[in-house]
Amino acid sequence: MRIVGFNFTKISVEELKKDYKTGELKIKTSIDISEIKEIKSDFLKTKDQVLDIDFSFTVDYNPEVAKVDLKGRLFLAVESKQAKEILKQWKKKKIADEFRRLLFNIILKKSTLKALSLEEELNLPLHMPLPSFKRKK
């Protein structure tokens, strides 16, 4: 399995409230897969099947302080037998654990980098801590 392509189709970040205390913030991230389908194309010449996966990645700042909403598409080249099984399970809106883990890790890595950049631009608290140096005791 290999990544053939990845792109964002929607990038939205909004600060809903300016006066808030960072100690009261609860920041929650979520990933949702909305569609998995096979791509048939003469342009993509490969022995593997190419799956088109639509996703969304959301960072919610509660109580309703801000929201980062990213939507995108991930294209994966998958062995034919495995692709058939993935598509069969998706008809029932299910995803095998191992495949879900792979998808979520790819989406998490790419989307987190984009979200951190957007949060920095709007001067929002980052949804995850960055590494920092600490003084030795």
N, C-alpha and C positions, 0 to 999 in steps of 0.2 A: 504494500500500500504506500502510495506517495502523493504528496500535495502537488496538484497540477496548477492550481490557481486559488487566490484568496482576494476578495475585495469587499469594501464596505459599500452598501447601497443607501444607507441613511446614517447620518451623524447628527445627533441632536444633544445639546447640553443647555440646561436652563437653571438659573438661580431663581427660586421662587420666593425666598424670604432673605432679607439682608441682616436682620437683627436676630441672632441666635447664639446660644452658648454651645461651644464645641463639646463640652462635657455631657450635654443632653442628646447629642446626635447618635443615632443608630444608623449605621451604613450597611446596606444589604446589597449583595450582587446576585444576579441570576442569569442563567443561560437557558434559552429555549430553542429547540429545533422545530421549525414549522413545516419543513418539507424535505423529503429525500426522493430524488428521481434520477433516472438514468439519462445521460446525454448521448445522443447519437449524432455524430458529426463526421464529415469527411475531412474536416480541418484537423481534428485530433486523431492522428494515426497512432494507435497503440493496440497491443494485443489484449490489454486489460480493459475493463469497462470503466467509464468515467461517471462518477456520481456527483450530482449537483445538490448541495446541502444548504438550505436557507436557515439562517439562525438569527437570534437576537441576543444581545448582551446588555443588561441594564444594571445601573448603579442607582439605588434609591437612598436619598438622605432623608431620614425621618426625624422629627415630625415635619414633613413636606417643606424641606429647605431647598433641595435641588434634585435634579434628575439628569443622568447621562443615559442616552438611549442610542445604541449602535445596532444596526441591522446589516447583514452581509450574506455573502455566498462563498462557500468553500467547495472547491472541485478536487475530488480524490480519484486517482487511478487505482482500481481495486481488481484483484483477480476475479475472473468471470464467475467461478463457483461461489466465492464469498459475496460478490455483489448480488447475485440472485437471492442468497439467504438474507442479506440486509434488506433488500427490497420486499421480500416476502414478509419479513417481520414488520417492516414499516407500514404495510397495508393494514396491520392491526394496531398501528401507532406505538409499536414497541421497538426498542433498540437494545441489542445484546450489551451486557455490561462492559466487556472488553472494548467493543467498538465505541460505546458511549464515552468511555474514559479517554480513548484516543481523540475523539472529536472535541470533547470539552477541553482537553489540554491544549489543542491547537487554537481553538477559539479563545480560551482564557489568555494564552500568551499574547496573541496579536491584539485582542481587544483591550486587555489591561494596559498595554503600552499606549494605545490611542486614548483611553479614558484618562490616564495619568496626565498626558499632555493637555487634554481639554480642561481637566480640573485645575491644573497649574495656570492656564490662561485666564480662567474665571476667578482665580484666587479662592477656590474651594478647598476644604480639607481633603487630602488625598485618601482614597478609599482603602489604601493599604500602606503600611509604613515602609519607608525607604531605608536602606542601610545608613548607619551614621556611626561616627567615631565617638567613643566615650572616654572620659578621663579615667586613668587608672587610680585605684584607691590605695 
